[in-house]
C-alpha cells in the first residue's frame, strides 16, 4: 500500500523527466504478432488494416481457423488453438493481438489471461476466490517474454469493421503529440463496485504530462471533452455519448461481467471502445469485487504516463488477471516520448 500511495503522490505533484522512475525499453511493433481468424472475414480485413497501420512485419501474422465464433472455449479446445498459434510465433515476439470478437473466454478465464499466463482451472472451482498473482504486476520489465516467459496478449473486437478500424486509427494517432488531457476517477453510489477507490490518484495536475487528475463523487461523468483515463464502478455507465475520448484513452468499469463482450446483463467493456476509448478491460466470469482482479488506478496511470503502451500499462496494473479480458489497440502510447 505504501508503495502505491507514494507513486500517486509523485504523480500529483508533477513528475518531471528527471524524477520519473526508469522504464525499460518497451514493446515495439516488430515484437507484436497479429492472430487472424481466417474463418471470419472481419478478422481478415481488420487484421491486415492493423498490420499496415502499425507497420507490423508480414512475417508476424499468424493464421488460425475458428469457425462459428464461439464465445467460450473448453480448456482442451484452447490448448489446441494455443498450440497452433505458438507454432507460428518467432522467438522475438513479445506480445500477441487476437483480432476477433469471439472467442473471448476459456471456461471461467479470459482468453487473454489463458494465453499469457496459462489456463487456470483452479480459479473456476470458485470464481470468487482469490486469484493467482501475476509476476508482471507493477513491474518495469521491458521484454516480458524474453525476461519472464510471458507473451502479453490483447483482443481487438471486430463485430463492426469500421468501429474496429477507428480503434486502430486512435491507437496510431496517440503517438503524434501529447495533448492537454483529463484523468477521471468516479466514486459512485454503488459501494460494492468502489473497492478500488482507495487507489484513485489524488486530484491535481501532472504538469510535465499536461494531465489534470479529477476525483468525483458521482455516478455520472457528462460532457467532458478531454478524457485520457476514465475509471469508475457501475454495472452500466451512463452518458458515454456526451464524452470525447482522446486518442489512446483508457477506460474501464469495475463490475462482474464487463468482459462478457456479447452479454447483456451488464455493460460490456466493448462499449468503451465504441464510445471512443482505445483500450479497456473487463472480467468474463463472476470475480466478486476483489480490487486485485481489476486495473489498479495508481499503477495503471503511472505506467501509462511513463510511456508504456496500453498493453503494458493495463497488463501491469492487474494483480490477479485470470478472469480479466484486455481489449483494444495494444500499441497505443500517447506518452511514449517520456519512456527512457
SVG drawing of the C-alpha trace seen along z (x, -y; Angstrom):
<svg xmlns="http://www.w3.org/2000/svg" viewBox="-29 -22 46 53">
<polyline fill="none" stroke="black" stroke-width="0.4" points="0.0,0.0 2.8,-2.4 4.5,-2.0 1.3,-2.6 0.4,-5.7 3.9,-7.1 3.5,-6.7 0.2,-8.6 1.7,-11.4 4.6,-11.6 2.1,-11.9 0.0,-14.5 3.0,-16.8 4.0,-16.8 6.5,-14.2 9.4,-15.6 11.6,-13.5 14.4,-13.6 12.1,-12.4 10.3,-9.7 11.1,-6.1 13.4,-4.4 11.4,-2.3 12.9,0.4 12.7,0.2 9.2,1.4 7.1,3.2 7.9,2.4 5.7,3.1 8.2,5.6 7.7,7.6 3.9,7.9 2.2,10.8 -1.3,10.5 -3.5,13.5 -6.2,13.6 -9.1,16.0 -9.3,17.0 -12.9,18.3 -14.1,14.7 -13.9,12.1 -13.9,9.2 -10.9,10.6 -9.0,10.9 -9.8,7.3 -9.2,5.7 -6.0,7.7 -4.5,6.5 -5.6,3.0 -3.9,3.2 -0.7,4.6 -0.4,1.7 -1.4,-1.0 1.3,0.0 3.9,1.3 3.9,4.8 6.1,7.1 4.1,9.5 6.0,12.4 4.4,11.6 0.9,12.5 -0.4,15.8 -3.4,17.6 -5.8,19.9 -9.4,21.1 -12.1,20.8 -15.5,21.5 -18.8,20.3 -17.4,17.6 -18.0,19.4 -18.0,17.1 -16.2,19.6 -13.7,22.4 -13.1,25.5 -9.7,26.0 -8.9,28.6 -10.1,26.5 -8.0,23.6 -4.9,25.8 -5.2,26.8 -5.7,23.2 -2.7,22.0 -0.6,24.8 -1.4,23.7 -0.6,20.0 2.7,20.8 3.9,22.9 3.8,19.8 5.5,17.4 9.1,16.3 11.3,16.2 11.5,12.4 7.7,12.0 6.9,10.5 3.1,9.9 0.1,11.1 -3.0,9.3 -6.0,11.6 -8.2,10.0 -11.8,11.2 -14.7,10.6 -15.2,14.3 -14.0,16.5 -13.1,14.3 -13.3,16.8 -11.8,20.2 -14.1,21.7 -14.0,19.0 -10.7,17.5 -10.4,14.8 -8.7,15.8 -6.0,13.1 -5.1,14.3 -5.2,18.0 -2.9,17.2 -0.4,15.2 -0.4,16.9 -1.8,20.4 -5.3,21.7 -6.1,21.6 -8.7,24.3 -8.4,23.7 -10.0,20.3 -13.1,22.0 -13.7,24.1 -14.9,20.9 -14.6,17.9 -14.9,15.5 -11.8,16.9 -8.5,15.0 -6.6,15.3 -3.0,16.3 -0.7,13.3 0.8,12.1 4.5,11.7 4.2,8.9 2.1,6.7 3.6,3.3 6.9,4.4 9.1,2.4 10.0,5.4 10.5,4.3 10.7,7.6 8.1,9.9 8.7,13.0 12.5,12.7 12.7,11.9 9.7,13.7 8.4,16.2 5.2,14.2 3.7,13.1 1.2,10.4 -2.0,10.5 -4.9,8.3 -8.1,8.8 -9.4,6.4 -13.1,6.9 -14.3,6.9 -18.1,7.1 -18.2,3.9 -15.3,3.4 -15.4,-0.4 -15.5,-0.7 -12.6,1.7 -10.6,-0.4 -11.5,-3.5 -9.9,-2.0 -6.7,-1.3 -6.7,-4.9 -6.9,-6.2 -4.1,-3.9 -1.8,-5.2 -2.8,-8.8 -2.0,-8.5 1.8,-8.8 1.7,-12.1 1.7,-14.7 0.9,-15.0 -2.5,-16.5 -3.8,-18.5 -6.0,-15.8 -8.0,-14.7 -8.0,-11.6 -11.4,-11.0 -12.0,-8.8 -15.5,-8.3 -16.6,-7.1 -20.2,-6.1 -23.2,-5.3 -22.6,-1.6 -20.5,-0.7 -19.6,2.8 -18.1,1.6 -16.0,-1.1 -13.5,1.4 -10.5,-0.2 -11.5,-3.8 -8.8,-4.0 -6.2,-3.6 -7.5,-6.6 -4.7,-9.0 -5.2,-12.3 -6.6,-15.2 -4.0,-17.6 -2.0,-18.4 0.8,-16.4 2.4,-19.4 5.0,-17.6 2.3,-15.4 -0.3,-18.2 -2.7,-15.9 -5.3,-17.0 -6.5,-14.3 -10.1,-14.7 -11.7,-12.7 -15.5,-12.9 -18.2,-11.5 -20.9,-10.9 -22.5,-8.2 -22.2,-10.2 -19.5,-11.9 -21.1,-14.1 -19.7,-16.4 -16.0,-16.0 -14.1,-16.7 -10.5,-15.7 -10.8,-12.2 -7.5,-10.2 -8.4,-8.0 -11.8,-7.2 -12.3,-4.6 -15.5,-4.0 -17.6,-1.3 -21.1,-0.7 -22.9,2.2 -23.7,-0.3 -22.1,-3.6 -24.3,-6.4 -23.7,-9.4 -20.8,-7.9 -22.2,-9.6 -21.6,-13.0 -17.8,-12.4 -14.8,-13.0 -12.1,-10.4 -8.6,-11.4 -6.5,-9.1 -5.0,-6.5 -7.7,-6.8 -8.0,-4.0 -11.4,-3.4 -13.0,-0.7 -15.7,0.0 -15.5,2.4 -18.4,4.8 -18.7,8.6 -19.2,9.2 -17.7,6.3 -15.5,8.8 -18.6,10.8 -18.4,8.9 -21.7,10.3 -23.6,10.5 -26.5,8.2 -26.8,8.5 -24.2,5.7 -22.4,3.2 -19.8,4.8 -16.3,3.2 -16.7,3.1 -19.0,0.1 -16.0,-1.9 -14.3,-1.3 -17.5,-2.2 -17.6,-5.5 -14.1,-6.4 -11.7,-4.8 -8.7,-3.0 -8.3,-0.2 -10.3,1.3 -10.7,4.2 -13.4,6.4 -13.9,9.8 -15.6,12.7 -16.9,14.6 -18.0,13.6 -14.9,12.2 -16.6,10.7 -15.2,7.2 -11.5,8.0 -9.7,4.9 -6.8,7.2 -8.9,8.6 -9.3,5.1 -6.9,2.4 -5.3,0.6 -5.8,-3.1 -2.5,-4.3 -0.4,-1.6 -2.2,-2.0 -1.7,-5.8 2.0,-5.6 2.7,-3.0 0.9,-4.9 2.5,-8.3 6.0,-6.8 5.5,-6.0 4.3,-2.4 1.9,-1.1 -1.7,-0.4 -0.9,3.3 2.0,2.9 0.1,0.4 -3.1,2.4 -1.4,5.8 0.9,4.5 -2.0,2.9 -3.9,6.1 -2.6,8.3 -4.9,11.3 -5.8,11.2 -7.1,14.8 -10.7,13.7 -9.8,10.4 -10.0,9.6 -7.8,6.9 -9.2,5.3 -8.3,2.6 -5.1,1.4 -2.1,2.8 0.4,0.3 -1.3,-2.9 1.2,-5.1 0.4,-8.8 3.2,-9.3 5.9,-7.3 8.2,-10.4 8.7,-10.0 9.9,-6.4 13.6,-6.2"/>
</svg>
